[in-house]
């Protein structure tokens, strides 16, 4: 059940990454130069209240240095990169490795012809 939720979240993150990449590609073509939108700009356009709340939470509950270094670095990355990395991470968590015994029917090796 949890693997399914992680894979679903990965699919949603990948969808957002593709949408953001298409938007940046469209802006790049229109401007005739490379245009990437930082994640912070996109987040601020969608929900400035949650961006401010996240900053306050990290600064007050965790460490202000974390916000100033690591979080600001992530927020400066293009949005599609952030969501693509998140999708990869979520998929890796939800990935189920194939067990060797599942490759065979009824636990026995298949007969070679």
N, C-alpha and C positions, 0 to 999 in steps of 0.2 A: 504494500500500500504506500509506504513512504517512498520507495523507489519510483513509483508512478508519479507521485507529487513532484519529486525532484525533476523527473524527465518532462513533466508538463510545464514546470517553471522554466526549465531550459528552453523548451519550445517557444514559450511566450517571450523570453529574453532574446532568443534568436530572431523572432519576428520583429521585435522593437529595433534590434540592431540593423536588420535589413531595411526597415522603414527609414531609420536615421541615415543609413548609408545612401539610400536613394535620394533623400532630401539634400544631402551634401553633394551628391553627384549632379543633381539638377542645378544647384547653386554654382557649382564649379563650371558647368557648361555655360550657364548664363553669364558668368563673370569672366570667362575665358582665362581663368587662373584657379589654382587649387584653393578650395574653400572647405574648411572643416569647422564644425560647430563644437565648441567645448561642452563637455557634459554639464558643467555648472550653468552655462547659458541656457541650455535646453531645460534643465531642472527648474531654473528660475522663471522661465517662461511658462512652464506648466503649473508649478505650485511653489511660489516664493515662500509661503508660510512654512511648508515642511522643510525647505532648505534652511531657513532660519532656525527652526526647531532642532534640526539635526546638528547644526553648528553649536547651538547652545548646549545640547545634550553632551556632545563630545567634549566641549570646552569645560563644562562644569562637572560631569560625572567621570570622564576618563582622564584626559590630559590636554591642555591647550596646545602643547607641543605637537601632539598627534594631528590635530586639525591643521596646524600651520605647515606641517611637513607632508605627511603621507596623504591625508584626505585632500588637501589642496592640489597635490600632484595628480591624484586620480581625477579630481574635478576639472583639471586643465586638459585632460586627454579628450580626444573626440568621442562623442557619445556612442557612436557605433562600436568603437573599440571597447569601451567599458561594458556594453551589453553583450558583445560577442564573447569577451572573457568571462563574464558572469554565466553565459549560456554554457560555455565549455566546462566551467567549474561545477555547475549544477548537474550537467549531464554525467560528468565523471563520478559525482557522488551517487547518482541514481543508476549508474551502469551495473549490469549484472553479468558477470563473467560466465561464459559457458563452461560447465563442468565436463571433464573428459568423458564420464560415463553417460552423459546425455547425448552424445553423438551416435550411440549405438541403440538399436531397438532392443528392448527387454534386457539391457545390460550386457548383451553379447556382441562381439564384433560382427560386422557385416561380412558375408561370404564374398570372396573375390571371384570374379568370373573369368 
